[in-house]
């Protein structure tokens, strides 16, 4: 299981995480995101849409990380090893000035 998590469970101040296969299946989860298949589906769809948007004119560069900011937390999404890693972290005090 440790090889699946790649240290995601050791991120300080994380409130939960999801490890999602590239097909959208939840492989591991914890905290606020535990077994949240609905969110996993939304994240998978977001990643699929974002992966179609080239960053460079050559079309050779695509994103590897996304941050989705909500009112009270960030959702950090990283692609690695054919998996999607999502971590929920609280906003810092400077970000939380709404």
PATORMI-584161 format. One record per residue (C-alpha): x, y, z; residue in one letter. Coordinates in steps of 0.02 Angstrom, whole numbers, padded with zeros to 5 digits, always signed. Each point is the difference from the previous one (the first is absolute). Layout:
XYZA
...
//
This chain:
+00000+00000+00000X
+00144+00121+00037X
+00056-00006-00182X
-00175+00052-00051X
-00002+00152+00115X
+00174+00065-00044X
+00004+00102+00162X
-00167+00087-00028X
-00054-00054+00174X
+00147+00093+00078X
-00041+00173-00070X
-00014+00121+00145X
-00169+00078+00034X
-00088-00105-00131X
-00183-00030+00042X
-00022-00148-00115X
+00060-00079-00160X
-00055-00105-00147X
+00105-00111-00111X
-00096-00032-00161X
+00040-00115-00146X
+00001+00078-00173X
-00169-00086-00027X
-00074+00091+00151X
+00000-00139+00131X
+00046+00049+00179X
+00157-00098+00046X
+00030+00079+00171X
-00078+00138+00103X
+00000+00080+00171X
-00070+00140+00107X
-00131+00117-00072X
+00017-00085-00171X
-00015-00180+00060X
-00096-00106-00126X
-00064+00156-00089X
-00035-00080-00169X
-00105+00147-00056X
+00145+00120+00023X
+00118-00126-00081X
-00113+00000-00152X
+00001+00191-00008X
+00189+00005+00019X
+00022-00130-00137X
-00111+00100-00117X
+00095+00161+00041X
+00166-00085-00035X
-00063-00071-00165X
-00060+00171-00057X
+00158+00090+00058X
+00113-00128-00082X
-00072+00047-00170X
+00060+00180+00020X
+00181+00019-00059X
+00108+00121+00098X
+00124+00034-00140X
-00034+00041-00182X
+00090-00159-00051X
-00130-00101+00097X
+00139-00098+00084X
-00025+00069+00177X
-00148-00042+00110X
-00036+00031+00183X
+00057-00117+00139X
-00075+00094+00147X
-00158+00099+00028X
-00061+00098+00149X
-00187+00027+00020X
-00037+00134+00129X
-00163-00002+00097X
-00058+00122+00133X
+00078-00096+00146X
+00126-00121-00077X
+00109-00044-00149X
-00009-00162-00095X
+00173-00041-00068X
-00002-00122-00145X
+00156-00085-00068X
+00022-00126-00140X
+00134-00133+00022X
+00025-00183-00046X
-00168-00017-00090X
-00089+00060+00158X
-00084+00158+00060X
+00045+00060+00175X
-00115+00127+00083X
+00034+00080+00168X
-00116+00115+00097X
+00092+00135+00098X
-00067+00151+00094X
+00031+00171-00073X
+00141+00097+00077X
-00049+00154+00101X
+00052+00115-00143X
-00105-00098-00125X
-00152-00004+00115X
-00034+00187-00009X
-00166-00004-00093X
//
